[in-house]
Amino acid sequence: MTVPHGRSADSEQDSQAAVPRSVLLVGNPNVGKSVLFSNLTDRYVTVSNFPGTTVDIVRAKARGGRDDLEIVDSPGVNDLAPRSEDARVTRQLLDDMPQATVVQVVDAKNLRRALLLTLQLADLERPMVLVLNMADELEQRGGHIDEQRLQEILGIPVVSAVAVANRGTDELLAALDRAAVPRLNGAAVGVFADEYERNKALLARVNQVLEETYSMVQPQRASLGVRLGFWAMHPVKGLFFLLASLAVVFWFVGLLGAGTLVDLLEVGLFEQRLNPMAIRAVDAVMPFPHQHAKGVVAATIGVPVSPVHEIHLATLERTVAGTDYTLSGELSGASVVFQFVHDLLVGKFGAVTMALSYAFAIVLPIVTTFFLLFSLLEDSGYLPRMAIMVNKLFRIMGLNGKAVLPMILGLGCDTMATMTTRILETRKERLVTTMLLALAVPCSAQLGVLLAMMASLSIGGAVFWVVLMGSVLLVVGWLTSRVFEGEVSEFILEIPPMRRPQFTNVWIKTVSRVNWYLKEVIPLFVVGTGVLFVFDRFGLLDRLARLGEPLVTGWLGLPAEMANAFLVGFMRRDFGAIYILDAATGPESILSSHQILVSMVTITLFMPCFANFLMIAKEHGQRVAWSMLGFIFPFAFLVGGLVHHLGRWLSNL
């Protein structure tokens, strides 16, 4: 080897060794790539049994002192043809990393599908390693793969693994040094002018490999997990699974999270402790002549039984200073500035007393309980089965069953669910789902309030509200799917086995998603609160409320005070619902049963909140966000007014 003057061969080798080697994880959806990535790097990415969740490219150094290895996780793909966004990203990664070792992760139970992708990857003539993941599930089903023979045929190392149990990780790291270019590739089957004929030849070659390496002995009786998996997709039995899952989600998130935990954090922590401490601190640093009003704040602790009943455990009372205050002298000079900063931080629309209080005390416990339960459903393998159960219904709305994921997430937080529409394959599907989330999918905090209001209605009124909201969802979805151009993607879904959720997986998923919430959503709350502060400072909130009074009293037939509820409803839809709940069920209730129904319909169809509006703008652009806002507000008042006038007409019959 020729070495440049002044540089030794040893130094050249050291320089090359200093360059990290890259390992690219490639595979079909739902084969455990993300779990394997976590094992290899001790770093977590989203682990999911639902296709499309690994949409980001994640890089990290290998664990165990292997700093010379950089592990890169890629989106799951079924083939390398750039038909979808995931395939385009993976293909681009392969092109951009020509020196990387390719590790194909395989679901050992579905070797035929995996080998078709193996032949495509082999055409690239890259060093490869094949990982047979989920080997335990294959064994439970009576399957066996002759790894030695498969290794001989392919000409690359083959490693067996169980990623969820961290088995096979060390063997994979050792096999990376033996990675080789496959001797069996797509070119070996011949050259065909017609793609269909070539695919037939590829499949025939794969079947030959399977005959030599794969065997199956069916167990005498299917395991409980297999039977549960089939029952969950049964046209009748599956409905019980679906209803039971929704009931658990409602109790755990809507009642326990949005009720008990929110009360404990909002009242017991923020109103009784943190907010008064923040007020005293700001008053000490920036004094001006004023006196805060004090009052008794009570926090109740209990186990929820229904939206209006709970098992009472304890009541915590404390006398504290609130955000309201009266001036005790004239303001001049620096005191004017001090008052402005005081109100910005701890006033009615303060960054601490409103933005952080809402984000940490109201929304965080709701989304945390939802993330926890969602991770359990996800890790069990039930979510794809839920998608199958609702696919026909979603087709009416121009979607397919995959859209159930953001819809279910919307019951936790519409803002977060809007971001997850990225997993849908076409822009049309993402827009339609975003519209329906903003219009008719109440977040868990709002849903708990609405169900509490429903207790004041007759059975007929409650059924009417449920049927109306479902009808609006279907009709608006059907119309929206015809307004937006484009096609609906095919409903092709990998069904993983039903399995017992792994505590570690569920815990890490929940923590990761909560971390996402803290990074992505809290800044939106701060921005939204800042807008409210400015509006309030210049008296715009009162003016907007007065402008809306004729519409509220005339068209909706509600008291003038309800104009404030709908104005606050845009800033936070669940808070608008709480305002109406106080007017409907408080000690000085001012709404009749008919007016409660009209209010429920209108506030449900309102834009979820200002934070959701900002998220729509971030995901789809300002034009789309304003267009949806321009439709949703008039539509909510239109439907609410029609309900009011229909009720009056029926009462006069």
C-alpha positions as CSV (number, residue, x, y, z in Angstrom):
1,M,0.0,0.0,0.0
2,T,1.3,3.4,-0.9
3,V,1.4,5.8,2.1
4,P,1.7,9.6,1.7
5,H,4.9,11.2,2.8
6,G,5.0,11.9,6.5
7,R,2.3,9.5,7.4
8,S,2.8,5.8,8.5
9,A,0.6,2.8,7.5
10,D,-0.3,2.4,11.2
11,S,-1.6,6.0,11.4
12,E,-3.6,5.4,8.3
13,Q,-5.2,2.3,9.8
14,D,-5.9,4.1,13.1
15,S,-7.6,6.9,11.1
16,Q,-9.8,4.4,9.4
17,A,-10.6,2.6,12.6
18,A,-11.7,5.9,14.1
19,V,-14.5,6.2,11.6
20,P,-17.6,4.7,13.1
21,R,-19.1,1.8,11.2
22,S,-22.8,2.1,10.5
23,V,-25.4,-0.6,11.0
24,L,-28.8,-0.1,9.3
25,L,-31.8,-2.0,10.7
26,V,-34.3,-2.9,7.9
27,G,-37.4,-5.1,8.0
28,N,-41.1,-5.4,7.5
29,P,-43.5,-3.6,9.9
30,N,-44.1,-5.2,13.3
31,V,-41.0,-7.4,13.4
32,G,-39.4,-5.8,16.5
33,K,-36.8,-3.6,14.9
34,S,-37.4,-0.8,17.4
35,V,-37.1,-3.2,20.4
36,L,-33.9,-4.6,18.9
37,F,-32.6,-1.0,18.4
38,S,-33.3,-0.3,22.1
39,N,-31.4,-3.5,23.1
40,L,-28.5,-2.7,20.9
41,T,-28.2,0.9,22.1
42,D,-29.9,1.1,25.5
43,R,-31.9,3.9,23.9
44,Y,-35.6,3.8,23.4
45,V,-37.7,4.5,20.3
46,T,-41.4,3.9,19.8
47,V,-42.2,0.2,19.9
48,S,-45.5,-0.7,18.3
49,N,-47.6,-3.5,17.0
50,F,-49.4,-1.0,14.8
51,P,-47.8,-0.3,11.4
52,G,-46.3,3.1,10.7
53,T,-45.3,4.2,14.2
54,T,-41.5,4.2,13.4
55,V,-41.6,7.2,11.2
56,D,-38.5,9.0,12.5
57,I,-34.9,8.1,11.8
58,V,-33.1,7.4,15.0
59,R,-29.3,7.0,15.4
60,A,-27.3,6.0,18.5
61,K,-24.0,4.4,19.4
62,A,-24.0,0.7,20.2
63,R,-23.9,-0.4,23.8
64,G,-21.3,-2.5,25.6
65,G,-18.3,-0.3,24.7
66,R,-18.9,-0.7,20.9
67,D,-18.4,3.0,20.2
68,D,-17.2,2.0,16.7
69,L,-20.8,1.1,15.8
70,E,-23.5,3.5,14.9
71,I,-27.0,1.9,14.8
72,V,-29.6,3.4,12.6
73,D,-33.3,2.4,12.8
74,S,-35.4,2.7,9.6
75,P,-39.2,2.7,8.9
76,G,-40.8,-0.7,8.4
77,V,-41.3,-1.6,4.8
78,N,-42.8,-4.6,2.8
79,D,-40.6,-4.0,-0.2
80,L,-38.2,-1.4,-1.5
81,A,-40.4,-0.1,-4.3
82,P,-40.9,3.6,-3.4
83,R,-44.8,3.4,-3.2
84,S,-45.1,4.8,0.3
85,E,-43.3,7.4,2.4
86,D,-41.8,4.7,4.6
87,A,-40.4,2.9,1.6
88,R,-39.0,6.1,0.1
89,V,-37.3,6.9,3.4
90,T,-35.8,3.4,3.8
91,R,-34.6,3.4,0.2
92,Q,-33.0,6.8,0.6
93,L,-31.2,5.6,3.7
94,L,-29.8,2.6,1.8
95,D,-28.6,5.0,-0.9
96,D,-27.1,7.5,1.5
97,M,-25.3,4.8,3.6
98,P,-23.4,2.7,1.0
99,Q,-20.9,1.4,3.5
100,A,-23.4,0.4,6.1
101,T,-23.9,-3.2,7.2
102,V,-27.6,-4.1,6.6
103,V,-29.3,-6.0,9.5
104,Q,-32.6,-7.4,8.3
105,V,-34.9,-8.1,11.2
106,V,-37.4,-10.9,10.5
107,D,-40.6,-12.1,12.1
108,A,-39.7,-15.8,12.3
109,K,-43.3,-16.8,12.0
110,N,-43.6,-15.0,8.6
111,L,-40.4,-16.1,6.9
112,R,-41.9,-16.2,3.4
113,R,-42.7,-12.5,3.4
114,A,-39.3,-11.6,4.9
115,L,-37.3,-13.6,2.3
116,L,-38.9,-11.6,-0.5
117,L,-37.5,-8.5,1.0
118,T,-34.2,-10.3,1.6
119,L,-33.8,-11.0,-2.2
120,Q,-34.4,-7.3,-2.9
121,L,-31.8,-6.2,-0.3
122,A,-29.3,-8.8,-1.7
123,D,-29.5,-7.1,-5.1
124,L,-27.8,-4.1,-3.5
125,E,-24.7,-6.3,-2.7
126,R,-24.2,-5.0,0.8
127,P,-22.9,-7.0,3.8
128,M,-25.9,-8.4,5.6
129,V,-27.0,-10.2,8.7
130,L,-30.4,-11.9,9.1
131,V,-32.1,-11.8,12.5
132,L,-34.9,-14.3,13.1
133,N,-36.8,-12.4,15.8
134,M,-39.8,-13.7,17.8
135,A,-38.3,-17.2,17.8
136,D,-40.2,-18.0,21.0
137,E,-43.6,-17.4,19.3
138,L,-42.6,-19.5,16.3
139,E,-41.7,-22.4,18.7
140,Q,-45.0,-22.0,20.5
141,R,-46.8,-22.4,17.2
142,G,-44.9,-25.6,16.5
143,G,-42.6,-24.1,13.9
144,H,-38.9,-24.6,13.4
145,I,-36.2,-23.0,11.1
146,D,-33.0,-24.8,10.2
147,E,-30.7,-21.8,10.8
148,Q,-27.6,-23.5,9.7
149,R,-29.1,-24.5,6.3
150,L,-30.7,-21.1,5.8
151,Q,-27.3,-19.5,6.5
152,E,-25.7,-21.8,3.9
153,I,-28.3,-20.9,1.2
154,L,-28.2,-17.2,1.8
155,G,-24.5,-16.9,2.4
156,I,-24.9,-14.5,5.4
157,P,-24.9,-15.0,9.2
158,V,-28.3,-15.9,10.6
159,V,-29.1,-15.1,14.3
160,S,-32.1,-16.2,16.4
161,A,-33.5,-13.6,18.8
162,V,-36.3,-12.7,21.1
163,A,-36.0,-9.0,21.3
164,V,-38.6,-8.4,24.0
165,A,-36.6,-10.6,26.3
166,N,-33.3,-9.2,25.1
167,R,-32.2,-12.6,23.8
168,G,-29.8,-12.8,20.9
169,T,-28.5,-9.2,21.2
170,D,-24.9,-10.2,22.0
171,E,-25.0,-12.9,19.3
172,L,-26.0,-10.2,16.8
173,L,-23.2,-7.9,17.8
174,A,-20.7,-10.7,17.4
175,A,-22.2,-11.6,14.0
176,L,-21.7,-8.1,12.6
177,D,-18.0,-8.8,12.2
178,R,-19.0,-11.8,10.0
179,A,-21.5,-9.9,7.8
180,A,-21.3,-10.9,4.1
181,V,-22.7,-10.1,0.8
182,P,-25.5,-12.7,0.1
183,R,-24.9,-15.3,-2.6
184,L,-28.6,-15.7,-3.2
185,N,-30.3,-12.6,-4.7
186,G,-33.0,-11.5,-7.1
187,A,-30.7,-11.8,-10.1
188,A,-30.3,-15.5,-9.5
189,V,-33.9,-16.1,-10.6
190,G,-33.3,-14.6,-14.1
191,V,-34.2,-11.5,-16.0
192,F,-37.8,-10.9,-16.9
193,A,-39.3,-8.0,-18.9
194,D,-42.6,-8.3,-17.0
195,E,-42.6,-7.4,-13.3
196,Y,-45.4,-9.8,-12.6
197,E,-43.5,-12.8,-14.0
198,R,-40.3,-11.8,-12.1
199,N,-42.3,-11.6,-8.8
200,K,-43.7,-15.1,-9.5
201,A,-40.1,-16.4,-10.0
202,L,-39.0,-14.7,-6.8
203,L,-41.8,-16.3,-4.9
204,A,-41.0,-19.7,-6.4
205,R,-37.4,-19.3,-5.3
206,V,-38.5,-18.3,-1.8
207,N,-40.7,-21.3,-1.6
208,Q,-37.8,-23.5,-2.5
209,V,-35.8,-22.0,0.4
210,L,-38.7,-22.6,2.8
211,E,-38.9,-26.2,1.8
212,E,-35.3,-26.7,2.8
213,T,-35.3,-24.7,6.0
214,Y,-38.8,-24.4,7.5
215,S,-41.1,-27.0,9.1
216,M,-44.3,-26.8,11.1
217,V,-46.0,-29.2,13.5
218,Q,-49.4,-27.9,14.4
219,P,-50.1,-28.1,18.1
220,Q,-53.2,-30.2,19.1
221,R,-54.9,-27.2,20.7
222,A,-54.4,-23.5,20.0
223,S,-53.0,-21.4,22.8
224,L,-55.2,-19.0,24.7
225,G,-53.5,-16.1,23.0
226,V,-54.3,-17.5,19.5
227,R,-57.9,-18.0,20.5
228,L,-58.2,-14.5,22.0
229,G,-56.7,-13.1,18.8
230,F,-59.4,-14.8,16.6
231,W,-62.2,-13.9,19.0
232,A,-61.1,-10.2,19.0
233,M,-61.7,-10.1,15.2
234,H,-64.9,-12.2,15.2
235,P,-68.0,-10.2,13.9
236,V,-69.9,-10.8,17.1
237,K,-67.4,-11.7,19.8
238,G,-65.2,-8.9,18.6
239,L,-67.9,-6.4,19.4
240,F,-67.6,-7.4,23.1
241,F,-63.8,-6.9,23.0
242,L,-64.3,-3.5,21.4
243,L,-67.0,-2.3,23.8
244,A,-65.0,-3.6,26.8
245,S,-61.9,-1.8,25.6
246,L,-63.7,1.5,25.1
247,A,-65.4,1.1,28.6
248,V,-62.0,0.6,30.2
249,V,-60.5,3.6,28.3
250,F,-63.4,5.8,29.5
251,W,-63.2,4.8,33.1
252,F,-59.4,4.9,33.4
253,V,-58.9,8.0,31.4
254,G,-62.2,9.9,31.4
255,L,-63.1,9.3,35.1
256,L,-59.9,8.4,37.0
257,G,-57.5,10.5,34.9
258,A,-59.7,13.5,34.0
259,G,-61.5,13.4,37.3
260,T,-59.7,12.1,40.4
261,L,-56.1,12.8,39.3
262,V,-56.9,16.2,37.7
263,D,-58.7,17.3,40.9
264,L,-55.8,16.1,43.0
265,L,-53.1,18.0,40.9
266,E,-55.1,21.0,39.9
267,V,-56.6,21.8,43.3
268,G,-54.5,19.9,45.8
269,L,-51.1,20.8,44.2
270,F,-51.4,23.9,42.1
271,E,-54.3,25.9,43.7
272,Q,-53.4,25.0,47.3
273,R,-49.6,25.0,47.0
274,L,-47.8,26.0,43.9
275,N,-49.9,29.0,42.7
276,P,-49.9,30.7,46.1
277,M,-46.1,30.1,46.4
278,A,-45.6,31.6,42.9
279,I,-47.8,34.6,43.8
280,R,-45.9,35.3,47.0
281,A,-42.6,35.1,45.2
282,V,-43.6,37.5,42.4
283,D,-45.1,39.9,44.9
284,A,-41.8,39.9,46.9
285,V,-39.7,40.5,43.8
286,M,-42.0,43.0,42.0
287,P,-44.1,44.8,44.7
288,F,-46.9,47.2,43.9
289,P,-49.9,48.3,46.0
290,H,-52.4,45.5,45.8
291,Q,-54.2,42.9,48.0
292,H,-55.0,39.3,46.8
293,A,-58.4,37.8,47.7
294,K,-58.2,34.8,49.9
295,G,-60.6,31.9,50.1
296,V,-61.0,28.3,51.1
297,V,-60.0,25.8,48.4
298,A,-61.1,22.2,48.8
299,A,-59.7,19.1,47.0
300,T,-61.7,15.9,47.1
301,I,-60.1,12.5,46.7
302,G,-62.2,9.5,45.7
303,V,-62.5,6.5,43.4
304,P,-64.8,7.2,40.5
305,V,-67.8,4.9,39.9
306,S,-69.7,6.9,37.2
307,P,-69.4,10.4,35.7
308,V,-71.4,11.7,38.7
309,H,-70.7,9.2,41.5
310,E,-67.5,8.3,43.3
311,I,-66.4,6.5,46.5
312,H,-65.3,9.5,48.7
313,L,-62.0,9.0,50.5
314,A,-60.9,12.4,51.8
315,T,-61.3,16.2,51.5
316,L,-58.3,18.5,51.7
317,E,-59.1,22.2,52.6
318,R,-56.7,25.1,52.6
319,T,-57.1,28.9,52.8
320,V,-55.0,30.5,50.0
321,A,-54.5,33.6,47.9
322,G,-56.1,33.5,44.5
323,T,-55.2,35.3,41.2
324,D,-57.8,38.0,41.7
325,Y,-56.7,41.2,43.6
326,T,-57.7,44.8,44.3
327,L,-55.4,47.8,44.1
328,S,-54.7,49.4,47.5
329,G,-53.0,52.5,46.1
330,E,-52.0,54.4,43.0
331,L,-49.6,53.0,40.4
332,S,-46.7,55.0,39.2
333,G,-43.3,54.5,37.6
334,A,-41.9,51.0,38.2
335,S,-45.1,49.8,39.8
336,V,-46.9,49.9,36.4
337,V,-44.2,47.6,35.0
338,F,-44.3,45.4,38.1
339,Q,-48.1,45.0,37.7
340,F,-47.8,44.0,34.0
341,V,-45.1,41.4,34.8
342,H,-47.1,40.2,37.8
343,D,-50.2,39.6,35.7
344,L,-48.2,38.0,32.9
345,L,-46.8,35.4,35.3
346,V,-49.4,34.8,38.0
347,G,-52.5,36.7,36.9
348,K,-55.8,35.3,35.6
349,F,-54.1,34.4,32.3
350,G,-50.6,33.9,33.8
351,A,-47.8,31.7,32.5
352,V,-47.7,29.9,35.8
353,T,-51.2,30.1,37.1
354,M,-52.8,29.2,33.8
355,A,-50.4,27.8,31.2
356,L,-48.4,25.5,33.5
357,S,-51.4,24.8,35.7
358,Y,-53.4,23.6,32.7
359,A,-50.5,21.7,31.1
360,F,-49.3,19.9,34.2
361,A,-52.4,19.6,36.4
362,I,-55.2,19.2,33.9
363,V,-53.9,17.7,30.6
364,L,-50.8,15.8,31.8
365,P,-52.6,13.4,34.1
366,I,-55.2,12.7,31.3
367,V,-52.7,12.0,28.6
368,T,-50.5,10.0,31.0
369,T,-53.3,7.7,31.9
370,F,-54.3,7.4,28.3
371,F,-50.7,6.8,27.1
372,L,-50.4,4.1,29.8
373,L,-53.6,2.3,28.8
374,F,-52.9,2.8,25.1
375,S,-49.4,1.2,25.5
376,L,-51.0,-1.8,27.2
377,L,-53.5,-2.2,24.3
378,E,-50.7,-1.7,21.8
379,D,-48.3,-4.2,23.4
380,S,-51.0,-6.8,23.7
381,G,-51.6,-6.8,19.9
382,Y,-55.2,-5.7,20.2
383,L,-55.0,-2.4,18.3
384,P,-54.7,-3.9,14.8
385,R,-57.7,-6.0,15.6
386,M,-59.7,-3.0,16.6
387,A,-58.8,-1.5,13.3
388,I,-60.3,-4.5,11.5
389,M,-63.5,-4.2,13.5
390,V,-64.1,-0.6,12.5
391,N,-62.7,-0.7,9.0
392,K,-66.1,-0.9,7.2
393,L,-67.5,2.0,9.3
394,F,-64.4,4.1,8.6
395,R,-64.8,3.4,4.9
396,I,-68.0,5.5,5.0
397,M,-65.9,8.5,6.1
398,G,-63.4,8.0,3.3
399,L,-60.8,6.3,5.6
400,N,-59.8,2.8,6.5
401,G,-59.3,1.0,9.8
402,K,-55.8,2.5,10.4
403,A,-57.4,5.8,11.2
404,V,-58.7,4.3,14.5
405,L,-55.3,5.0,16.0
406,P,-55.5,8.8,16.0
407,M,-59.2,8.7,16.6
408,I,-58.7,6.7,19.9
409,L,-55.8,9.0,20.7
410,G,-58.1,11.9,20.2
411,L,-60.2,10.7,23.2
412,G,-57.1,11.4,25.2
413,C,-55.9,14.7,23.6
414,D,-56.9,16.0,20.2
415,T,-53.7,18.1,20.0
416,M,-51.5,15.0,20.4
417,A,-53.8,12.9,18.1
418,T,-53.5,15.5,15.3
419,M,-49.7,14.9,15.2
420,T,-50.2,11.1,15.0
421,T,-52.1,11.5,11.8
422,R,-48.7,11.3,10.2
423,I,-48.9,7.5,10.3
424,L,-51.7,7.6,7.6
425,E,-50.4,7.0,4.2
426,T,-52.1,9.7,2.1
427,R,-52.5,13.4,2.5
428,K,-56.3,13.0,2.0
429,E,-56.6,10.6,4.9
430,R,-54.5,12.9,7.2
431,L,-56.7,15.9,6.3
432,V,-60.0,14.1,6.8
433,T,-58.9,12.6,10.1
434,T,-57.7,15.9,11.3
435,M,-61.0,17.5,10.5
436,L,-63.0,14.9,12.3
437,L,-60.7,15.1,15.4
438,A,-61.2,18.9,15.5
439,L,-65.0,18.7,15.0
440,A,-66.5,15.7,16.8
441,V,-64.0,13.8,18.8
442,P,-64.0,15.1,22.4
443,C,-60.8,14.9,24.4
444,S,-61.0,12.9,27.6
445,A,-61.2,16.0,29.8
446,Q,-64.1,17.3,27.9
447,L,-65.8,14.0,27.6
448,G,-65.8,13.5,31.3
449,V,-67.5,16.9,31.7
450,L,-70.0,16.2,28.9
451,L,-71.0,12.9,30.5
452,A,-71.5,14.6,33.9
453,M,-73.8,17.1,32.1
454,M,-75.7,14.2,30.5
455,A,-76.8,13.1,34.0
456,S,-79.1,16.2,33.9
457,L,-80.8,15.0,30.7
458,S,-83.5,12.5,30.2
459,I,-82.6,9.1,28.6
460,G,-84.1,10.3,25.3
461,G,-82.0,13.5,25.4
462,A,-78.8,11.5,26.2
463,V,-79.5,9.0,23.3
464,F,-80.2,11.9,21.0
465,W,-76.8,13.6,21.8
466,V,-74.9,10.3,21.2
467,V,-76.7,9.5,17.9
468,L,-76.3,13.1,16.7
469,M,-72.6,13.2,17.3
470,G,-72.1,9.8,15.6
471,S,-74.2,11.0,12.6
472,V,-72.2,14.2,12.3
473,L,-69.0,12.3,12.4
474,L,-70.2,10.0,9.5
475,V,-71.8,12.7,7.4
476,V,-69.0,15.3,7.7
477,G,-66.4,12.5,7.1
478,W,-68.2,11.4,4.0
479,L,-68.5,15.0,2.7
480,T,-64.9,15.9,3.6
481,S,-63.5,12.8,1.8
482,R,-65.2,14.1,-1.4
483,V,-63.9,17.7,-1.0
484,F,-60.2,16.7,-0.6
485,E,-58.7,15.2,-3.7
486,G,-56.8,12.0,-3.6
487,E,-57.3,8.3,-2.9
488,V,-57.6,6.2,0.2
489,S,-54.8,3.8,0.8
490,E,-55.4,0.0,0.7
491,F,-56.1,-1.6,4.1
492,I,-53.2,-4.0,4.4
493,L,-52.4,-4.7,8.0
494,E,-50.0,-7.1,9.7
495,I,-51.8,-8.8,12.5
496,P,-49.4,-9.6,15.4
497,P,-50.3,-12.4,17.9
498,M,-52.1,-11.5,21.1
499,R,-49.5,-11.6,23.8
500,R,-49.1,-10.6,27.5
501,P,-47.9,-7.0,27.6
502,Q,-44.3,-6.6,28.8
503,F,-44.1,-4.3,31.8
504,T,-40.8,-2.8,30.6
505,N,-42.1,-2.1,27.1
506,V,-45.3,-0.5,28.5
507,W,-43.4,1.6,31.0
508,I,-40.8,2.9,28.5
509,K,-43.5,3.6,25.9
510,T,-45.5,5.6,28.4
511,V,-42.5,7.6,29.6
512,S,-41.3,8.3,26.0
513,R,-44.7,9.6,25.0
514,V,-45.1,11.7,28.1
515,N,-41.7,13.2,27.3
516,W,-43.0,14.0,23.8
517,Y,-46.0,15.8,25.3
518,L,-43.8,17.9,27.6
519,K,-41.6,18.9,24.6
520,E,-44.2,19.4,21.9
521,V,-47.5,20.5,23.6
522,I,-46.5,22.6,26.6
523,P,-45.0,25.4,24.4
524,L,-48.4,25.6,22.7
525,F,-50.1,26.1,26.0
526,V,-47.7,28.9,26.8
527,V,-48.3,30.6,23.5
528,G,-52.1,30.2,23.8
529,T,-52.1,31.7,27.3
530,G,-50.0,34.6,26.0
531,V,-52.6,35.4,23.4
532,L,-55.3,35.3,26.0
533,F,-53.3,37.6,28.2
534,V,-52.9,40.1,25.4
535,F,-56.6,39.9,24.5
536,D,-57.7,40.4,28.1
537,R,-55.2,43.3,28.6
538,F,-56.7,45.2,25.7
539,G,-60.3,44.3,26.6
540,L,-60.8,42.2,23.5
541,L,-62.3,39.2,25.4
542,D,-65.2,41.2,26.7
543,R,-65.8,42.8,23.3
544,L,-65.9,39.4,21.6
545,A,-68.3,38.1,24.2
546,R,-70.6,41.0,23.7
547,L,-70.5,40.5,19.9
548,G,-71.5,36.9,20.3
549,E,-74.4,37.5,22.7
550,P,-77.1,38.0,20.0
551,L,-76.1,34.7,18.4
552,V,-76.1,32.9,21.7
553,T,-79.4,34.3,23.0
554,G,-81.3,34.5,19.6
555,W,-80.2,31.5,17.6
556,L,-79.2,29.1,20.4
557,G,-81.8,30.3,22.9
558,L,-79.3,30.4,25.8
559,P,-78.7,33.0,28.5
560,A,-76.3,35.8,27.6
561,E,-73.8,34.5,30.1
562,M,-73.2,31.5,27.9
563,A,-71.3,33.7,25.4
564,N,-68.3,33.6,27.7
565,A,-68.5,29.8,27.8
566,F,-68.1,29.5,24.0
567,L,-65.4,32.1,24.0
568,V,-63.4,30.3,26.7
569,G,-64.3,27.1,24.8
570,F,-62.1,28.1,21.9
571,M,-59.2,28.7,24.3
572,R,-59.8,25.3,25.9
573,R,-62.9,23.4,24.8
574,D,-63.1,21.4,28.0
575,F,-63.1,24.6,30.1
576,G,-66.0,25.9,28.0
577,A,-67.8,22.7,28.9
578,I,-66.9,23.1,32.6
579,Y,-68.4,26.7,32.4
580,I,-71.6,25.2,31.0
581,L,-71.6,22.4,33.6
582,D,-71.5,25.0,36.4
583,A,-74.4,26.8,34.8
584,A,-76.3,23.6,34.4
585,T,-75.7,21.8,37.7
586,G,-74.3,24.4,40.1
587,P,-76.1,25.8,43.1
588,E,-77.5,28.6,41.0
589,S,-78.2,26.7,37.7
590,I,-79.6,28.8,34.9
591,L,-80.1,26.2,32.2
592,S,-83.1,24.0,31.5
593,S,-82.7,20.5,30.3
594,H,-83.3,21.6,26.7
595,Q,-80.7,24.4,27.0
596,I,-78.2,21.9,28.4
597,L,-78.7,19.7,25.4
598,V,-78.2,22.6,23.0
599,S,-75.1,23.7,24.9
600,M,-73.6,20.1,24.8
601,V,-74.1,19.8,21.1
602,T,-72.6,23.2,20.4
603,I,-69.5,22.9,22.6
604,T,-68.8,19.3,21.4
605,L,-68.6,20.5,17.8
606,F,-66.4,23.4,18.7
607,M,-62.7,23.6,17.8
608,P,-61.0,21.6,20.6
609,C,-58.8,24.4,21.7
610,F,-56.3,27.0,20.6
611,A,-53.4,24.6,21.1
612,N,-55.1,22.2,18.6
613,F,-55.5,25.0,16.1
614,L,-51.8,25.7,16.4
615,M,-51.0,22.0,15.9
616,I,-53.2,21.8,12.8
617,A,-51.3,24.8,11.4
618,K,-48.0,23.1,12.2
619,E,-48.9,19.8,10.6
620,H,-50.9,21.1,7.5
621,G,-50.2,24.8,7.2
622,Q,-51.9,28.0,8.1
623,R,-54.4,27.8,5.1
624,V,-55.7,24.5,6.2
625,A,-56.0,25.5,9.8
626,W,-57.9,28.7,9.1
627,S,-60.2,26.8,6.6
628,M,-61.1,24.2,9.2
629,L,-61.7,27.0,11.7
630,G,-63.9,28.8,9.2
631,F,-66.0,25.7,8.8
632,I,-66.2,24.3,12.3
633,F,-67.4,27.5,14.2
634,P,-70.4,28.2,11.9
635,F,-71.2,24.5,11.7
636,A,-71.2,24.1,15.5
637,F,-73.6,27.1,15.9
638,L,-75.7,25.9,13.0
639,V,-76.3,22.4,14.4
640,G,-76.8,23.8,17.9
641,G,-79.4,26.3,16.7
642,L,-81.2,23.6,14.7
643,V,-81.4,21.4,17.8
644,H,-82.8,24.4,19.7
645,H,-85.5,25.2,17.2
646,L,-86.4,21.5,16.7
647,G,-86.9,21.2,20.4
648,R,-89.1,24.3,20.5
649,W,-91.2,23.0,17.5
650,L,-91.6,19.6,19.2
651,S,-92.7,21.2,22.5
652,N,-95.4,23.2,20.7
653,L,-97.0,20.2,19.0
